[in-house]
Amino acid sequence: YVPISPHDATGPVTLIAGAQTMMSTPNFFRLEIAYSELEVYQRVVDPPFEVHDGYFHVSDRPGLGHELREEYLEQTIGGRVR
């Protein structure tokens, strides 16, 4: 296999989905994350991501393992999130 390192720079939902997908990919090497954006991403999802010593820990909760914080998004964009 050729090792793959997908890059995520589009937001918390694609970060979570990419991490979950890579857990079932045999040639997964690493998921590149924009660490400078993690603080903002943490405000958007519940529960917050677990990142320890440079490792992103995938949730074992159902689905993607995180819920969007709609109230935060509504305050941020100034409208209803559907």
mmCIF file of the N, C-alpha and C atoms, coordinates in Angstrom:
data_MODEL
# 
_entry.id   MODEL 
# 
loop_
_atom_site.group_PDB 
_atom_site.id 
_atom_site.type_symbol 
_atom_site.label_atom_id 
_atom_site.label_alt_id 
_atom_site.label_comp_id 
_atom_site.label_asym_id 
_atom_site.label_entity_id 
_atom_site.label_seq_id 
_atom_site.pdbx_PDB_ins_code 
_atom_site.Cartn_x 
_atom_site.Cartn_y 
_atom_site.Cartn_z 
_atom_site.occupancy 
_atom_site.B_iso_or_equiv 
_atom_site.pdbx_formal_charge 
_atom_site.auth_seq_id 
_atom_site.auth_comp_id 
_atom_site.auth_asym_id 
_atom_site.auth_atom_id 
_atom_site.pdbx_PDB_model_num 
ATOM 1   N N  . TYR A 1 1  ? 0.819   -1.192 0.000  1.00 0.00 ? 1  TYR A N  1 
ATOM 2   C CA . TYR A 1 1  ? 0.000   0.000  0.000  1.00 0.00 ? 1  TYR A CA 1 
ATOM 3   C C  . TYR A 1 1  ? 0.864   1.258  0.000  1.00 0.00 ? 1  TYR A C  1 
ATOM 4   N N  . VAL A 1 2  ? 0.353   2.287  -0.620 1.00 0.00 ? 2  VAL A N  1 
ATOM 5   C CA . VAL A 1 2  ? 0.984   3.596  -0.554 1.00 0.00 ? 2  VAL A CA 1 
ATOM 6   C C  . VAL A 1 2  ? 0.330   4.329  0.619  1.00 0.00 ? 2  VAL A C  1 
ATOM 7   N N  . PRO A 1 3  ? 1.096   4.817  1.589  1.00 0.00 ? 3  PRO A N  1 
ATOM 8   C CA . PRO A 1 3  ? 0.503   5.528  2.718  1.00 0.00 ? 3  PRO A CA 1 
ATOM 9   C C  . PRO A 1 3  ? -0.207  6.803  2.250  1.00 0.00 ? 3  PRO A C  1 
ATOM 10  N N  . ILE A 1 4  ? -1.380  7.068  2.816  1.00 0.00 ? 4  ILE A N  1 
ATOM 11  C CA . ILE A 1 4  ? -2.098  8.296  2.471  1.00 0.00 ? 4  ILE A CA 1 
ATOM 12  C C  . ILE A 1 4  ? -2.228  9.189  3.699  1.00 0.00 ? 4  ILE A C  1 
ATOM 13  N N  . SER A 1 5  ? -2.174  10.489 3.448  1.00 0.00 ? 5  SER A N  1 
ATOM 14  C CA . SER A 1 5  ? -2.293  11.498 4.503  1.00 0.00 ? 5  SER A CA 1 
ATOM 15  C C  . SER A 1 5  ? -3.269  12.572 4.045  1.00 0.00 ? 5  SER A C  1 
ATOM 16  N N  . PRO A 1 6  ? -4.580  12.334 4.203  1.00 0.00 ? 6  PRO A N  1 
ATOM 17  C CA . PRO A 1 6  ? -5.538  13.345 3.773  1.00 0.00 ? 6  PRO A CA 1 
ATOM 18  C C  . PRO A 1 6  ? -5.375  14.626 4.582  1.00 0.00 ? 6  PRO A C  1 
ATOM 19  N N  . HIS A 1 7  ? -5.680  15.732 3.942  1.00 0.00 ? 7  HIS A N  1 
ATOM 20  C CA . HIS A 1 7  ? -5.583  17.040 4.585  1.00 0.00 ? 7  HIS A CA 1 
ATOM 21  C C  . HIS A 1 7  ? -6.981  17.579 4.825  1.00 0.00 ? 7  HIS A C  1 
ATOM 22  N N  . ASP A 1 8  ? -7.245  17.995 6.041  1.00 0.00 ? 8  ASP A N  1 
ATOM 23  C CA . ASP A 1 8  ? -8.543  18.572 6.353  1.00 0.00 ? 8  ASP A CA 1 
ATOM 24  C C  . ASP A 1 8  ? -8.375  20.028 6.733  1.00 0.00 ? 8  ASP A C  1 
ATOM 25  N N  . ALA A 1 9  ? -9.016  20.890 5.999  1.00 0.00 ? 9  ALA A N  1 
ATOM 26  C CA . ALA A 1 9  ? -8.961  22.316 6.330  1.00 0.00 ? 9  ALA A CA 1 
ATOM 27  C C  . ALA A 1 9  ? -10.302 22.982 6.087  1.00 0.00 ? 9  ALA A C  1 
ATOM 28  N N  . THR A 1 10 ? -11.382 22.205 6.158  1.00 0.00 ? 10 THR A N  1 
ATOM 29  C CA . THR A 1 10 ? -12.676 22.768 5.800  1.00 0.00 ? 10 THR A CA 1 
ATOM 30  C C  . THR A 1 10 ? -13.648 22.890 6.958  1.00 0.00 ? 10 THR A C  1 
ATOM 31  N N  . GLY A 1 11 ? -13.353 22.346 8.117  1.00 0.00 ? 11 GLY A N  1 
ATOM 32  C CA . GLY A 1 11 ? -14.252 22.498 9.247  1.00 0.00 ? 11 GLY A CA 1 
ATOM 33  C C  . GLY A 1 11 ? -14.375 21.258 10.096 1.00 0.00 ? 11 GLY A C  1 
ATOM 34  N N  . PRO A 1 12 ? -15.094 21.384 11.209 1.00 0.00 ? 12 PRO A N  1 
ATOM 35  C CA . PRO A 1 12 ? -15.167 20.293 12.168 1.00 0.00 ? 12 PRO A CA 1 
ATOM 36  C C  . PRO A 1 12 ? -15.899 19.052 11.670 1.00 0.00 ? 12 PRO A C  1 
ATOM 37  N N  . VAL A 1 13 ? -16.922 19.220 10.863 1.00 0.00 ? 13 VAL A N  1 
ATOM 38  C CA . VAL A 1 13 ? -17.677 18.054 10.392 1.00 0.00 ? 13 VAL A CA 1 
ATOM 39  C C  . VAL A 1 13 ? -16.815 17.196 9.471  1.00 0.00 ? 13 VAL A C  1 
ATOM 40  N N  . THR A 1 14 ? -16.124 17.817 8.532  1.00 0.00 ? 14 THR A N  1 
ATOM 41  C CA . THR A 1 14 ? -15.271 17.033 7.633  1.00 0.00 ? 14 THR A CA 1 
ATOM 42  C C  . THR A 1 14 ? -14.054 16.481 8.357  1.00 0.00 ? 14 THR A C  1 
ATOM 43  N N  . LEU A 1 15 ? -13.586 17.164 9.382  1.00 0.00 ? 15 LEU A N  1 
ATOM 44  C CA . LEU A 1 15 ? -12.493 16.625 10.190 1.00 0.00 ? 15 LEU A CA 1 
ATOM 45  C C  . LEU A 1 15 ? -12.927 15.331 10.868 1.00 0.00 ? 15 LEU A C  1 
ATOM 46  N N  . ILE A 1 16 ? -14.098 15.353 11.492 1.00 0.00 ? 16 ILE A N  1 
ATOM 47  C CA . ILE A 1 16 ? -14.624 14.167 12.171 1.00 0.00 ? 16 ILE A CA 1 
ATOM 48  C C  . ILE A 1 16 ? -14.876 13.044 11.169 1.00 0.00 ? 16 ILE A C  1 
ATOM 49  N N  . ALA A 1 17 ? -15.537 13.362 10.058 1.00 0.00 ? 17 ALA A N  1 
ATOM 50  C CA . ALA A 1 17 ? -15.836 12.343 9.046  1.00 0.00 ? 17 ALA A CA 1 
ATOM 51  C C  . ALA A 1 17 ? -14.557 11.761 8.460  1.00 0.00 ? 17 ALA A C  1 
ATOM 52  N N  . GLY A 1 18 ? -13.574 12.603 8.193  1.00 0.00 ? 18 GLY A N  1 
ATOM 53  C CA . GLY A 1 18 ? -12.301 12.124 7.665  1.00 0.00 ? 18 GLY A CA 1 
ATOM 54  C C  . GLY A 1 18 ? -11.590 11.213 8.636  1.00 0.00 ? 18 GLY A C  1 
ATOM 55  N N  . ALA A 1 19 ? -11.587 11.581 9.909  1.00 0.00 ? 19 ALA A N  1 
ATOM 56  C CA . ALA A 1 19 ? -10.944 10.746 10.927 1.00 0.00 ? 19 ALA A CA 1 
ATOM 57  C C  . ALA A 1 19 ? -11.643 9.399  11.039 1.00 0.00 ? 19 ALA A C  1 
ATOM 58  N N  . GLN A 1 20 ? -12.976 9.404  11.037 1.00 0.00 ? 20 GLN A N  1 
ATOM 59  C CA . GLN A 1 20 ? -13.723 8.144  11.106 1.00 0.00 ? 20 GLN A CA 1 
ATOM 60  C C  . GLN A 1 20 ? -13.435 7.269  9.885  1.00 0.00 ? 20 GLN A C  1 
ATOM 61  N N  . THR A 1 21 ? -13.425 7.865  8.710  1.00 0.00 ? 21 THR A N  1 
ATOM 62  C CA . THR A 1 21 ? -13.146 7.116  7.481  1.00 0.00 ? 21 THR A CA 1 
ATOM 63  C C  . THR A 1 21 ? -11.754 6.510  7.512  1.00 0.00 ? 21 THR A C  1 
ATOM 64  N N  . MET A 1 22 ? -10.793 7.268  7.960  1.00 0.00 ? 22 MET A N  1 
ATOM 65  C CA . MET A 1 22 ? -9.410  6.787  7.968  1.00 0.00 ? 22 MET A CA 1 
ATOM 66  C C  . MET A 1 22 ? -9.194  5.627  8.931  1.00 0.00 ? 22 MET A C  1 
ATOM 67  N N  . MET A 1 23 ? -10.040 5.501  9.942  1.00 0.00 ? 23 MET A N  1 
ATOM 68  C CA . MET A 1 23 ? -9.896  4.390  10.880 1.00 0.00 ? 23 MET A CA 1 
ATOM 69  C C  . MET A 1 23 ? -10.164 3.041  10.219 1.00 0.00 ? 23 MET A C  1 
ATOM 70  N N  . SER A 1 24 ? -10.823 3.051  9.063  1.00 0.00 ? 24 SER A N  1 
ATOM 71  C CA . SER A 1 24 ? -11.080 1.795  8.348  1.00 0.00 ? 24 SER A CA 1 
ATOM 72  C C  . SER A 1 24 ? -10.285 1.702  7.050  1.00 0.00 ? 24 SER A C  1 
ATOM 73  N N  . THR A 1 25 ? -9.261  2.520  6.920  1.00 0.00 ? 25 THR A N  1 
ATOM 74  C CA . THR A 1 25 ? -8.438  2.550  5.714  1.00 0.00 ? 25 THR A CA 1 
ATOM 75  C C  . THR A 1 25 ? -7.074  1.946  6.024  1.00 0.00 ? 25 THR A C  1 
ATOM 76  N N  . PRO A 1 26 ? -6.749  0.791  5.422  1.00 0.00 ? 26 PRO A N  1 
ATOM 77  C CA . PRO A 1 26 ? -5.514  0.093  5.793  1.00 0.00 ? 26 PRO A CA 1 
ATOM 78  C C  . PRO A 1 26 ? -4.236  0.881  5.533  1.00 0.00 ? 26 PRO A C  1 
ATOM 79  N N  . ASN A 1 27 ? -4.220  1.733  4.536  1.00 0.00 ? 27 ASN A N  1 
ATOM 80  C CA . ASN A 1 27 ? -2.996  2.468  4.220  1.00 0.00 ? 27 ASN A CA 1 
ATOM 81  C C  . ASN A 1 27 ? -3.001  3.896  4.776  1.00 0.00 ? 27 ASN A C  1 
ATOM 82  N N  . PHE A 1 28 ? -3.827  4.130  5.795  1.00 0.00 ? 28 PHE A N  1 
ATOM 83  C CA . PHE A 1 28 ? -3.867  5.439  6.457  1.00 0.00 ? 28 PHE A CA 1 
ATOM 84  C C  . PHE A 1 28 ? -2.554  5.683  7.189  1.00 0.00 ? 28 PHE A C  1 
ATOM 85  N N  . PHE A 1 29 ? -1.950  6.848  6.939  1.00 0.00 ? 29 PHE A N  1 
ATOM 86  C CA . PHE A 1 29 ? -0.709  7.219  7.615  1.00 0.00 ? 29 PHE A CA 1 
ATOM 87  C C  . PHE A 1 29 ? -0.972  8.284  8.676  1.00 0.00 ? 29 PHE A C  1 
ATOM 88  N N  . ARG A 1 30 ? -1.572  9.393  8.261  1.00 0.00 ? 30 ARG A N  1 
ATOM 89  C CA . ARG A 1 30 ? -1.913  10.446 9.213  1.00 0.00 ? 30 ARG A CA 1 
ATOM 90  C C  . ARG A 1 30 ? -2.955  11.374 8.595  1.00 0.00 ? 30 ARG A C  1 
ATOM 91  N N  . LEU A 1 31 ? -3.692  12.042 9.463  1.00 0.00 ? 31 LEU A N  1 
ATOM 92  C CA . LEU A 1 31 ? -4.676  13.036 9.039  1.00 0.00 ? 31 LEU A CA 1 
ATOM 93  C C  . LEU A 1 31 ? -4.109  14.401 9.373  1.00 0.00 ? 31 LEU A C  1 
ATOM 94  N N  . GLU A 1 32 ? -3.862  15.175 8.358  1.00 0.00 ? 32 GLU A N  1 
ATOM 95  C CA . GLU A 1 32 ? -3.319  16.512 8.581  1.00 0.00 ? 32 GLU A CA 1 
ATOM 96  C C  . GLU A 1 32 ? -4.443  17.433 9.045  1.00 0.00 ? 32 GLU A C  1 
ATOM 97  N N  . ILE A 1 33 ? -4.201  18.122 10.145 1.00 0.00 ? 33 ILE A N  1 
ATOM 98  C CA . ILE A 1 33 ? -5.206  18.975 10.772 1.00 0.00 ? 33 ILE A CA 1 
ATOM 99  C C  . ILE A 1 33 ? -4.657  20.387 10.899 1.00 0.00 ? 33 ILE A C  1 
ATOM 100 N N  . ALA A 1 34 ? -5.502  21.368 10.676 1.00 0.00 ? 34 ALA A N  1 
ATOM 101 C CA . ALA A 1 34 ? -5.114  22.764 10.899 1.00 0.00 ? 34 ALA A CA 1 
ATOM 102 C C  . ALA A 1 34 ? -5.257  23.050 12.396 1.00 0.00 ? 34 ALA A C  1 
ATOM 103 N N  . TYR A 1 35 ? -4.195  22.791 13.147 1.00 0.00 ? 35 TYR A N  1 
ATOM 104 C CA . TYR A 1 35 ? -4.256  22.961 14.601 1.00 0.00 ? 35 TYR A CA 1 
ATOM 105 C C  . TYR A 1 35 ? -4.659  24.370 15.007 1.00 0.00 ? 35 TYR A C  1 
ATOM 106 N N  . SER A 1 36 ? -4.335  25.352 14.189 1.00 0.00 ? 36 SER A N  1 
ATOM 107 C CA . SER A 1 36 ? -4.698  26.731 14.519 1.00 0.00 ? 36 SER A CA 1 
ATOM 108 C C  . SER A 1 36 ? -6.211  26.927 14.550 1.00 0.00 ? 36 SER A C  1 
ATOM 109 N N  . GLU A 1 37 ? -6.963  26.024 13.914 1.00 0.00 ? 37 GLU A N  1 
ATOM 110 C CA . GLU A 1 37 ? -8.424  26.136 13.864 1.00 0.00 ? 37 GLU A CA 1 
ATOM 111 C C  . GLU A 1 37 ? -9.127  25.281 14.910 1.00 0.00 ? 37 GLU A C  1 
ATOM 112 N N  . LEU A 1 38 ? -8.401  24.414 15.614 1.00 0.00 ? 38 LEU A N  1 
ATOM 113 C CA . LEU A 1 38 ? -9.051  23.492 16.549 1.00 0.00 ? 38 LEU A CA 1 
ATOM 114 C C  . LEU A 1 38 ? -9.851  24.202 17.636 1.00 0.00 ? 38 LEU A C  1 
ATOM 115 N N  . GLU A 1 39 ? -9.375  25.330 18.114 1.00 0.00 ? 39 GLU A N  1 
ATOM 116 C CA . GLU A 1 39 ? -10.103 26.047 19.162 1.00 0.00 ? 39 GLU A CA 1 
ATOM 117 C C  . GLU A 1 39 ? -11.484 26.471 18.666 1.00 0.00 ? 39 GLU A C  1 
ATOM 118 N N  . VAL A 1 40 ? -11.551 26.958 17.445 1.00 0.00 ? 40 VAL A N  1 
ATOM 119 C CA . VAL A 1 40 ? -12.840 27.347 16.858 1.00 0.00 ? 40 VAL A CA 1 
ATOM 120 C C  . VAL A 1 40 ? -13.699 26.112 16.628 1.00 0.00 ? 40 VAL A C  1 
ATOM 121 N N  . TYR A 1 41 ? -13.108 25.051 16.087 1.00 0.00 ? 41 TYR A N  1 
ATOM 122 C CA . TYR A 1 41 ? -13.850 23.812 15.848 1.00 0.00 ? 41 TYR A CA 1 
ATOM 123 C C  . TYR A 1 41 ? -14.469 23.295 17.151 1.00 0.00 ? 41 TYR A C  1 
ATOM 124 N N  . GLN A 1 42 ? -13.731 23.412 18.259 1.00 0.00 ? 42 GLN A N  1 
ATOM 125 C CA . GLN A 1 42 ? -14.208 22.908 19.545 1.00 0.00 ? 42 GLN A CA 1 
ATOM 126 C C  . GLN A 1 42 ? -15.498 23.602 19.977 1.00 0.00 ? 42 GLN A C  1 
ATOM 127 N N  . ARG A 1 43 ? -15.674 24.848 19.591 1.00 0.00 ? 43 ARG A N  1 
ATOM 128 C CA . ARG A 1 43 ? -16.881 25.591 19.967 1.00 0.00 ? 43 ARG A CA 1 
ATOM 129 C C  . ARG A 1 43 ? -18.107 25.119 19.190 1.00 0.00 ? 43 ARG A C  1 
ATOM 130 N N  . VAL A 1 44 ? -17.886 24.481 18.067 1.00 0.00 ? 44 VAL A N  1 
ATOM 131 C CA . VAL A 1 44 ? -18.972 24.110 17.156 1.00 0.00 ? 44 VAL A CA 1 
ATOM 132 C C  . VAL A 1 44 ? -19.543 22.732 17.466 1.00 0.00 ? 44 VAL A C  1 
ATOM 133 N N  . VAL A 1 45 ? -18.777 21.862 18.112 1.00 0.00 ? 45 VAL A N  1 
ATOM 134 C CA . VAL A 1 45 ? -19.227 20.486 18.340 1.00 0.00 ? 45 VAL A CA 1 
ATOM 135 C C  . VAL A 1 45 ? -19.292 20.146 19.825 1.00 0.00 ? 45 VAL A C  1 
ATOM 136 N N  . ASP A 1 46 ? -20.144 19.169 20.128 1.00 0.00 ? 46 ASP A N  1 
ATOM 137 C CA . ASP A 1 46 ? -20.278 18.648 21.480 1.00 0.00 ? 46 ASP A CA 1 
ATOM 138 C C  . ASP A 1 46 ? -20.343 17.132 21.396 1.00 0.00 ? 46 ASP A C  1 
ATOM 139 N N  . PRO A 1 47 ? -19.544 16.412 22.127 1.00 0.00 ? 47 PRO A N  1 
ATOM 140 C CA . PRO A 1 47 ? -18.482 16.874 23.008 1.00 0.00 ? 47 PRO A CA 1 
ATOM 141 C C  . PRO A 1 47 ? -17.287 17.389 22.208 1.00 0.00 ? 47 PRO A C  1 
ATOM 142 N N  . PRO A 1 48 ? -16.415 18.145 22.880 1.00 0.00 ? 48 PRO A N  1 
ATOM 143 C CA . PRO A 1 48 ? -15.217 18.638 22.197 1.00 0.00 ? 48 PRO A CA 1 
ATOM 144 C C  . PRO A 1 48 ? -14.337 17.488 21.717 1.00 0.00 ? 48 PRO A C  1 
ATOM 145 N N  . PHE A 1 49 ? -13.507 17.772 20.743 1.00 0.00 ? 49 PHE A N  1 
ATOM 146 C CA . PHE A 1 49 ? -12.552 16.772 20.258 1.00 0.00 ? 49 PHE A CA 1 
ATOM 147 C C  . PHE A 1 49 ? -11.576 16.413 21.364 1.00 0.00 ? 49 PHE A C  1 
ATOM 148 N N  . GLU A 1 50 ? -11.046 15.210 21.267 1.00 0.00 ? 50 GLU A N  1 
ATOM 149 C CA . GLU A 1 50 ? -9.962  14.812 22.160 1.00 0.00 ? 50 GLU A CA 1 
ATOM 150 C C  . GLU A 1 50 ? -8.685  14.770 21.340 1.00 0.00 ? 50 GLU A C  1 
ATOM 151 N N  . VAL A 1 51 ? -7.765  15.658 21.660 1.00 0.00 ? 51 VAL A N  1 
ATOM 152 C CA . VAL A 1 51 ? -6.456  15.678 21.011 1.00 0.00 ? 51 VAL A CA 1 
ATOM 153 C C  . VAL A 1 51 ? -5.421  15.647 22.124 1.00 0.00 ? 51 VAL A C  1 
ATOM 154 N N  . HIS A 1 52 ? -4.612  14.592 22.141 1.00 0.00 ? 52 HIS A N  1 
ATOM 155 C CA . HIS A 1 52 ? -3.592  14.424 23.170 1.00 0.00 ? 52 HIS A CA 1 
ATOM 156 C C  . HIS A 1 52 ? -2.266  14.098 22.517 1.00 0.00 ? 52 HIS A C  1 
ATOM 157 N N  . ASP A 1 53 ? -1.243  14.853 22.869 1.00 0.00 ? 53 ASP A N  1 
ATOM 158 C CA . ASP A 1 53 ? 0.116   14.609 22.355 1.00 0.00 ? 53 ASP A CA 1 
ATOM 159 C C  . ASP A 1 53 ? 0.155   14.524 20.834 1.00 0.00 ? 53 ASP A C  1 
ATOM 160 N N  . GLY A 1 54 ? -0.664  15.345 20.178 1.00 0.00 ? 54 GLY A N  1 
ATOM 161 C CA . GLY A 1 54 ? -0.665  15.376 18.722 1.00 0.00 ? 54 GLY A CA 1 
ATOM 162 C C  . GLY A 1 54 ? -1.534  14.322 18.061 1.00 0.00 ? 54 GLY A C  1 
ATOM 163 N N  . TYR A 1 55 ? -2.270  13.537 18.846 1.00 0.00 ? 55 TYR A N  1 
ATOM 164 C CA . TYR A 1 55 ? -3.126  12.486 18.297 1.00 0.00 ? 55 TYR A CA 1 
ATOM 165 C C  . TYR A 1 55 ? -4.595  12.847 18.480 1.00 0.00 ? 55 TYR A C  1 
ATOM 166 N N  . PHE A 1 56 ? -5.349  12.738 17.395 1.00 0.00 ? 56 PHE A N  1 
ATOM 167 C CA . PHE A 1 56 ? -6.794  12.976 17.404 1.00 0.00 ? 56 PHE A CA 1 
ATOM 168 C C  . PHE A 1 56 ? -7.460  11.659 17.772 1.00 0.00 ? 56 PHE A C  1 
ATOM 169 N N  . HIS A 1 57 ? -8.248  11.657 18.834 1.00 0.00 ? 57 HIS A N  1 
ATOM 170 C CA . HIS A 1 57 ? -8.912  10.436 19.280 1.00 0.00 ? 57 HIS A CA 1 
ATOM 171 C C  . HIS A 1 57 ? -10.342 10.409 18.746 1.00 0.00 ? 57 HIS A C  1 
ATOM 172 N N  . VAL A 1 58 ? -10.673 9.356  18.036 1.00 0.00 ? 58 VAL A N  1 
ATOM 173 C CA . VAL A 1 58 ? -11.995 9.202  17.425 1.00 0.00 ? 58 VAL A CA 1 
ATOM 174 C C  . VAL A 1 58 ? -12.986 8.762  18.497 1.00 0.00 ? 58 VAL A C  1 
ATOM 175 N N  . SER A 1 59 ? -14.152 9.380  18.499 1.00 0.00 ? 59 SER A N  1 
ATOM 176 C CA . SER A 1 59 ? -15.194 9.065  19.470 1.00 0.00 ? 59 SER A CA 1 
ATOM 177 C C  . SER A 1 59 ? -15.781 7.683  19.210 1.00 0.00 ? 59 SER A C  1 
ATOM 178 N N  . ASP A 1 60 ? -16.201 7.023  20.291 1.00 0.00 ? 60 ASP A N  1 
ATOM 179 C CA . ASP A 1 60 ? -16.890 5.736  20.133 1.00 0.00 ? 60 ASP A CA 1 
ATOM 180 C C  . ASP A 1 60 ? -18.401 5.903  20.289 1.00 0.00 ? 60 ASP A C  1 
ATOM 181 N N  . ARG A 1 61 ? -18.868 7.144  20.307 1.00 0.00 ? 61 ARG A N  1 
ATOM 182 C CA . ARG A 1 61 ? -20.301 7.410  20.355 1.00 0.00 ? 61 ARG A CA 1 
ATOM 183 C C  . ARG A 1 61 ? -20.928 7.095  18.996 1.00 0.00 ? 61 ARG A C  1 
ATOM 184 N N  . PRO A 1 62 ? -22.245 6.912  18.930 1.00 0.00 ? 62 PRO A N  1 
ATOM 185 C CA . PRO A 1 62 ? -22.910 6.591  17.656 1.00 0.00 ? 62 PRO A CA 1 
ATOM 186 C C  . PRO A 1 62 ? -22.701 7.667  16.592 1.00 0.00 ? 62 PRO A C  1 
ATOM 187 N N  . GLY A 1 63 ? -22.832 7.257  15.350 1.00 0.00 ? 63 GLY A N  1 
ATOM 188 C CA . GLY A 1 63 ? -22.679 8.179  14.223 1.00 0.00 ? 63 GLY A CA 1 
ATOM 189 C C  . GLY A 1 63 ? -21.264 8.686  14.138 1.00 0.00 ? 63 GLY A C  1 
ATOM 190 N N  . LEU A 1 64 ? -21.120 9.970  13.897 1.00 0.00 ? 64 LEU A N  1 
ATOM 191 C CA . LEU A 1 64 ? -19.782 10.556 13.854 1.00 0.00 ? 64 LEU A CA 1 
ATOM 192 C C  . LEU A 1 64 ? -19.230 10.820 15.252 1.00 0.00 ? 64 LEU A C  1 
ATOM 193 N N  . GLY A 1 65 ? -20.079 10.694 16.267 1.00 0.00 ? 65 GLY A N  1 
ATOM 194 C CA . GLY A 1 65 ? -19.611 10.827 17.641 1.00 0.00 ? 65 GLY A CA 1 
ATOM 195 C C  . GLY A 1 65 ? -19.695 12.223 18.228 1.00 0.00 ? 65 GLY A C  1 
ATOM 196 N N  . HIS A 1 66 ? -20.186 13.172 17.459 1.00 0.00 ? 66 HIS A N  1 
ATOM 197 C CA . HIS A 1 66 ? -20.295 14.557 17.919 1.00 0.00 ? 66 HIS A CA 1 
ATOM 198 C C  . HIS A 1 66 ? -21.581 15.157 17.365 1.00 0.00 ? 66 HIS A C  1 
ATOM 199 N N  . GLU A 1 67 ? -22.111 16.122 18.079 1.00 0.00 ? 67 GLU A N  1 
ATOM 200 C CA . GLU A 1 67 ? -23.289 16.861 17.628 1.00 0.00 ? 67 GLU A CA 1 
ATOM 201 C C  . GLU A 1 67 ? -22.883 18.308 17.366 1.00 0.00 ? 67 GLU A C  1 
ATOM 202 N N  . LEU A 1 68 ? -23.532 18.930 16.399 1.00 0.00 ? 68 LEU A N  1 
ATOM 203 C CA . LEU A 1 68 ? -23.301 20.358 16.173 1.00 0.00 ? 68 LEU A CA 1 
ATOM 204 C C  . LEU A 1 68 ? -23.976 21.157 17.279 1.00 0.00 ? 68 LEU A C  1 
ATOM 205 N N  . ARG A 1 69 ? -23.324 22.175 17.735 1.00 0.00 ? 69 ARG A N  1 
ATOM 206 C CA . ARG A 1 69 ? -23.902 23.092 18.723 1.00 0.00 ? 69 ARG A CA 1 
ATOM 207 C C  . ARG A 1 69 ? -24.660 24.173 17.952 1.00 0.00 ? 69 ARG A C  1 
ATOM 208 N N  . GLU A 1 70 ? -25.917 23.884 17.655 1.00 0.00 ? 70 GLU A N  1 
ATOM 209 C CA . GLU A 1 70 ? -26.719 24.776 16.819 1.00 0.00 ? 70 GLU A CA 1 
ATOM 210 C C  . GLU A 1 70 ? -26.842 26.173 17.407 1.00 0.00 ? 70 GLU A C  1 
ATOM 211 N N  . GLU A 1 71 ? -26.973 26.273 18.737 1.00 0.00 ? 71 GLU A N  1 
ATOM 212 C CA . GLU A 1 71 ? -27.123 27.596 19.349 1.00 0.00 ? 71 GLU A CA 1 
ATOM 213 C C  . GLU A 1 71 ? -25.883 28.455 19.106 1.00 0.00 ? 71 GLU A C  1 
ATOM 214 N N  . TYR A 1 72 ? -24.711 27.846 19.155 1.00 0.00 ? 72 TYR A N  1 
ATOM 215 C CA . TYR A 1 72 ? -23.479 28.601 18.876 1.00 0.00 ? 72 TYR A CA 1 
ATOM 216 C C  . TYR A 1 72 ? -23.455 29.048 17.417 1.00 0.00 ? 72 TYR A C  1 
ATOM 217 N N  . LEU A 1 73 ? -23.808 28.144 16.518 1.00 0.00 ? 73 LEU A N  1 
ATOM 218 C CA . LEU A 1 73 ? -23.806 28.480 15.093 1.00 0.00 ? 73 LEU A CA 1 
ATOM 219 C C  . LEU A 1 73 ? -24.812 29.581 14.786 1.00 0.00 ? 73 LEU A C  1 
ATOM 220 N N  . GLU A 1 74 ? -25.996 29.501 15.385 1.00 0.00 ? 74 GLU A N  1 
ATOM 221 C CA . GLU A 1 74 ? -27.012 30.529 15.156 1.00 0.00 ? 74 GLU A CA 1 
ATOM 222 C C  . GLU A 1 74 ? -26.535 31.895 15.634 1.00 0.00 ? 74 GLU A C  1 
ATOM 223 N N  . GLN A 1 75 ? -25.867 31.940 16.785 1.00 0.00 ? 75 GLN A N  1 
ATOM 224 C CA . GLN A 1 75 ? -25.331 33.210 17.287 1.00 0.00 ? 75 GLN A CA 1 
ATOM 225 C C  . GLN A 1 75 ? -24.235 33.730 16.368 1.00 0.00 ? 75 GLN A C  1 
ATOM 226 N N  . THR A 1 76 ? -23.427 32.829 15.861 1.00 0.00 ? 76 THR A N  1 
ATOM 227 C CA . THR A 1 76 ? -22.282 33.215 15.042 1.00 0.00 ? 76 THR A CA 1 
ATOM 228 C C  . THR A 1 76 ? -22.708 33.735 13.675 1.00 0.00 ? 76 THR A C  1 
ATOM 229 N N  . ILE A 1 77 ? -23.666 33.036 13.030 1.00 0.00 ? 77 ILE A N  1 
ATOM 230 C CA . ILE A 1 77 ? -24.062 33.447 11.683 1.00 0.00 ? 77 ILE A CA 1 
ATOM 231 C C  . ILE A 1 77 ? -25.258 34.391 11.681 1.00 0.00 ? 77 ILE A C  1 
ATOM 232 N N  . GLY A 1 78 ? -25.897 34.542 12.844 1.00 0.00 ? 78 GLY A N  1 
ATOM 233 C CA . GLY A 1 78 ? -27.013 35.474 12.944 1.00 0.00 ? 78 GLY A CA 1 
ATOM 234 C C  . GLY A 1 78 ? -28.286 34.973 12.307 1.00 0.00 ? 78 GLY A C  1 
ATOM 235 N N  . GLY A 1 79 ? -28.487 33.677 12.283 1.00 0.00 ? 79 GLY A N  1 
ATOM 236 C CA . GLY A 1 79 ? -29.698 33.116 11.704 1.00 0.00 ? 79 GLY A CA 1 
ATOM 237 C C  . GLY A 1 79 ? -29.924 31.702 12.177 1.00 0.00 ? 79 GLY A C  1 
ATOM 238 N N  . ARG A 1 80 ? -31.012 31.129 11.748 1.00 0.00 ? 80 ARG A N  1 
ATOM 239 C CA . ARG A 1 80 ? -31.372 29.772 12.163 1.00 0.00 ? 80 ARG A CA 1 
ATOM 240 C C  . ARG A 1 80 ? -30.571 28.738 11.390 1.00 0.00 ? 80 ARG A C  1 
ATOM 241 N N  . VAL A 1 81 ? -30.131 27.701 12.116 1.00 0.00 ? 81 VAL A N  1 
ATOM 242 C CA . VAL A 1 81 ? -29.419 26.582 11.499 1.00 0.00 ? 81 VAL A CA 1 
ATOM 243 C C  . VAL A 1 81 ? -30.408 25.447 11.324 1.00 0.00 ? 81 VAL A C  1 
ATOM 244 N N  . ARG A 1 82 ? -30.488 24.907 10.125 1.00 0.00 ? 82 ARG A N  1 
ATOM 245 C CA . ARG A 1 82 ? -31.416 23.790 9.868  1.00 0.00 ? 82 ARG A CA 1 
ATOM 246 C C  . ARG A 1 82 ? -30.661 22.573 9.437  1.00 0.00 ? 82 ARG A C  1 
# 
